[in-house]
Every structure is written in C-alpha cells, then in structure tokens.
Amino acid sequence: LAKALERITAKCYVMAISHDMFFPPRDCEAEQKMIPGCELRLLSAVEGHMALNGFDPELVAQVDRNVSELLAITV
C-alpha cells in the first residue's frame, strides 16, 4: 500500500468523517501521510459513514466545498 500511495503525484485530499466507524479518521490519516503533498480534511458528521446517504445536508456541503477547492487549484 505504501509503495502505491507514495507514487501519487496529483494534488489530493483525504476526507475523513469524524464519527465514521467503517473508515475511522485515524486510519485515513495513516494513509494520507503516505501520499506526498496530500491533506487530511476532517468532515464533521455524528452519523458517521451513514451521513453519506444524504441524511446530513451539512456533510454534503462540506464535501462539495472541499471538492470545489481542490478542483480550483491550478498547476
């Protein structure tokens, strides 16, 4: 995994959800650290992973803001 992740050259964010039990932020952070120049973005949602099903409009807004920011980066 480390060898694959360290080869990523694109600007990227790892977006972890604060209460996600499937993909805990600590696991996401460990993988994020293996990607050069990658940023960890912690999204807040008490519903955890289930908030991705549209239960939490604020989580959707957080994802949209981060993706929009990432796509606005010019190289």
Beta strands, then each sheet from edge to edge (+ up, - down):
strand 1: 13-17
strand 2: 39-43
sheet 1: 1+ 2+
end
